[in-house]
Amino acid sequence: MTSHSLFAGLIATILVGCSQPAGQTGARATTPIAATATATATATATSLDALYELGDQLARTICSGTPPSTEEVANPHVSGQTDRIDTRECATGSSTLYHGATTSNPEGFAIALSIRQADAGLPKVIDVGRPIEPAITALGVPTESSADRVIYGLGEERIDTLTLHHAAGRIVSVSWSWQID
C-alpha cells in the first residue's frame, strides 16, 4: 500500500467519521458529522484542511515516473534569478511544481494538480467516477459552483482551491490550484 493511499484512507475516515466539538476533551465524541451544525462545521474545516495537505502530497507523487517538462521563469522578487516550473503529465493526471533557489521549501511549491483516473489516492467519496452529491454533502457548502464544477476555497485565506469537475452526476476529475507569490 502506498503512502498516499494510507493518507487518503485517513482523510476518508475524517470525511465520513465523527467529530469532537472544539474544546471538548477526553474520549472522542460519537456524534455523526451530519447530526449537528457544530459538528458539520468542525468536520468540514478539518476535511478541507486535510484535502489541502493531500493535494500537496499528491502533487509530488502523481506521475513521478514521468520526466517533467521544465520551464525557466524569472523570479518576480529577485532580480536576475531564474526559477523553474516542472510539469508532469500521465494517464492518471498532471502536476505542476515551482522550484526557486531562494524559496523556503527546497522541494518546491505545488501550483496545480489534476487527477483524471480513479484509485489515484483520493478519498472514496471524492474519487473519480463517484457520484457528486455525496461529495458535496461530505465537504459542505462550496465556495462557488456551476453546472459542471464545484469549487472549495482552501488554506487560511481560502485563495487556493479544490475543484470537483462533474458530468451526468459523477465526478470526472479533481483538481487543486495553489496561489504562490
Buried (B, 14 or more C-beta within 10 A) or exposed (E): EEEBEEBBBEBBEBBBBBBBEEEEEEEEBEBBBEEBEEBBBBBBEBBBBBBBEBBBBBBBBBBEEBEBEEEEEEBEEEEEEEBBBBBBBBEBBBBBBBBBEEBEEEEBBBBBBBBBBEEBBBBBBBBBEBBBEBBBBBBBEBBEBEEEBBBBBBEEEEEBBBBBBBEEEEBBBBBBBBEEE
